[in-house]
């Protein structure tokens, strides 16, 4: 039951915002009485914090996959970024909620994101600094600032899905935006283009 409450609350908070979503609306979406919801979450604020912590906790589960992608095999950058994109693609409400929370509760979200996301941030910035030492990443690039730009662009790509579809009204709108995000992230990071794999005869 707790899982269903968190899922429906995230969907409604992402769609309407915290202020415009009542506990009754969440109860109705889950299909339970309001007192039953309050048994699991003592207040609306407690529910909101539960949703945010659940979202950021889910992100921590992705970090090992990003680490594996970034440290092994071919096309490590693309593989690691694909793991990040997949996290938001699985549920675009994650991006919408994250954007709303950062705008509505910046100080609180800063502390929570620092707690939950520091391991991932350190992983990526260490990877970038190794690339700078090897001469494949721009020497004057600011690793932390670059990561924040890419994260912001990624969240916006999914949070603004309906806006993107209005501007690019075609069946490939989502794919075009994601492809461009990856291209911009790659070009702004690496000094050279990746070597294309040889054609197979």
C-alpha positions in Angstrom: 0.0 0.0 0.0 2.8 2.4 0.9 4.3 1.8 -2.6 1.0 2.7 -4.3 0.7 5.8 -2.2 4.2 7.0 -3.1 3.6 6.3 -6.8 0.3 8.1 -7.0 1.5 11.0 -4.9 4.6 11.5 -7.2 2.4 11.4 -10.3 0.0 14.0 -8.8 2.7 16.3 -7.3 4.6 16.2 -10.6 1.4 17.0 -12.6 -0.2 19.6 -10.4 2.4 20.7 -7.8 2.4 20.0 -4.1 0.3 23.0 -3.2 -2.5 22.1 -5.7 -2.7 18.5 -4.6 -4.8 17.5 -1.6 -4.4 14.5 0.5 -8.0 13.6 -0.6 -6.9 13.6 -4.2 -4.0 11.2 -3.4 -6.4 9.0 -1.4 -8.9 8.9 -4.3 -6.1 8.0 -6.8 -4.9 5.2 -4.6 -8.5 4.0 -3.9 -8.3 4.3 -0.1 -9.9 6.4 2.6 -8.0 9.5 3.7 -7.5 8.0 7.3 -5.8 5.0 5.7 -3.4 7.3 3.9 -2.7 9.2 7.1 -1.8 5.9 8.8 1.2 5.6 6.5 2.0 9.3 6.3 1.1 11.5 9.2 0.7 14.7 7.1 0.9 16.1 3.6 4.4 17.3 4.3 5.5 13.9 5.5 4.0 12.5 2.3 5.9 15.0 0.1 9.2 14.2 1.9 8.5 10.5 1.5 8.0 11.0 -2.2 11.2 13.0 -2.6 13.3 10.6 -0.6 11.9 7.7 -2.6 12.8 9.4 -5.8 16.4 10.3 -4.7 16.8 6.8 -3.2 15.8 5.2 -6.5 18.6 7.3 -8.2 21.2 5.8 -5.8 20.3 2.4 -7.1 21.3 3.5 -10.6 24.8 4.7 -9.6 26.4 1.2 -9.7 25.1 0.8 -13.2 26.6 4.2 -14.2 29.9 3.2 -12.6 30.0 -0.1 -14.6 29.1 1.7 -17.8 31.7 4.4 -17.3 34.6 2.1 -16.5 34.3 -0.8 -18.9 33.8 -1.6 -22.6 33.5 0.7 -25.6 31.7 4.0 -25.8 31.8 4.4 -22.0 30.6 8.0 -22.1 27.5 7.1 -24.1 26.8 4.1 -22.0 27.0 6.0 -18.8 24.8 8.9 -20.1 22.3 6.3 -21.4 21.9 5.0 -17.8 21.0 8.5 -16.7 18.6 9.0 -19.5 17.0 5.6 -18.9 16.3 6.6 -15.3 14.1 9.5 -16.4 12.7 7.7 -19.5 11.3 5.0 -17.3 9.1 7.6 -15.6 9.1 11.2 -16.8 7.3 12.2 -13.6 10.6 11.8 -11.9 12.0 14.8 -13.9 8.8 16.9 -13.4 8.8 16.3 -9.7 12.5 17.0 -9.4 12.2 20.3 -11.3 9.2 21.4 -9.2 10.9 20.6 -5.9 14.1 22.3 -6.8 12.2 25.5 -7.7 9.8 25.4 -4.7 12.1 24.1 -2.0 15.7 25.0 -3.1 17.4 25.0 0.3 15.8 21.7 1.4 16.5 20.1 -2.0 20.1 21.2 -1.9 20.7 19.3 1.3 18.8 16.2 0.1 20.5 16.1 -3.3 23.9 16.5 -1.7 23.2 13.6 0.6 21.8 11.3 -2.2 23.8 12.4 -5.2 27.3 13.1 -4.0 28.6 9.6 -4.8 27.4 9.9 -8.4 28.8 13.5 -8.8 32.2 12.4 -7.5 32.2 9.4 -9.9 31.5 11.6 -12.9 33.9 14.4 -12.0 36.7 12.0 -11.3 36.1 10.4 -14.8 36.2 13.9 -16.4 39.5 14.8 -14.6 41.1 11.6 -15.7 40.1 12.5 -19.3 41.6 16.0 -18.8 44.9 14.4 -17.7 44.9 12.1 -20.7 44.2 15.0 -23.0 40.9 13.8 -24.4 38.7 16.2 -22.4 39.0 20.0 -22.7 41.6 21.1 -20.1 39.7 24.3 -19.3 36.3 22.5 -18.7 34.9 22.9 -15.1 33.8 19.3 -14.2 31.2 20.2 -11.6 29.6 22.9 -13.7 29.6 20.6 -16.7 27.8 17.9 -14.8 25.2 20.4 -13.5 24.5 21.7 -17.0 24.0 18.2 -18.3 21.8 17.2 -15.4 19.7 20.4 -15.9 19.4 19.7 -19.7 18.4 16.0 -19.0 15.8 16.9 -16.4 14.4 19.6 -18.8 14.3 17.2 -21.7 11.9 14.9 -19.8 10.1 17.5 -17.7 9.2 19.6 -20.8 8.0 16.6 -22.9 4.7 18.3 -23.9 6.4 21.6 -24.7 9.0 19.7 -26.8 6.3 17.9 -28.7 4.5 21.2 -29.5 7.7 22.7 -30.9 8.8 19.6 -32.7 5.4 18.1 -33.7 6.6 14.8 -35.3 6.7 11.2 -34.3 10.5 11.4 -33.7 10.3 14.5 -31.4 11.5 12.7 -28.3 14.3 10.8 -30.1 15.5 14.0 -31.8 15.7 15.9 -28.5 17.6 13.0 -26.7 20.0 12.6 -29.6 20.8 16.3 -29.6 21.3 16.3 -25.8 23.8 13.4 -26.2 25.6 15.2 -29.1 25.9 18.5 -27.2 27.1 16.8 -24.0 29.7 14.9 -26.0 30.9 17.8 -28.1 31.3 20.0 -25.0 33.3 17.5 -23.2 35.7 15.7 -25.6 38.4 17.4 -27.7 38.0 14.9 -30.5 35.2 12.9 -32.1 34.9 9.2 -31.1 36.4 6.8 -33.5 33.6 5.0 -35.5 33.7 1.2 -35.3 34.8 -0.4 -38.6 32.0 -1.6 -40.9 31.4 -5.3 -40.8 31.5 -7.0 -44.1 
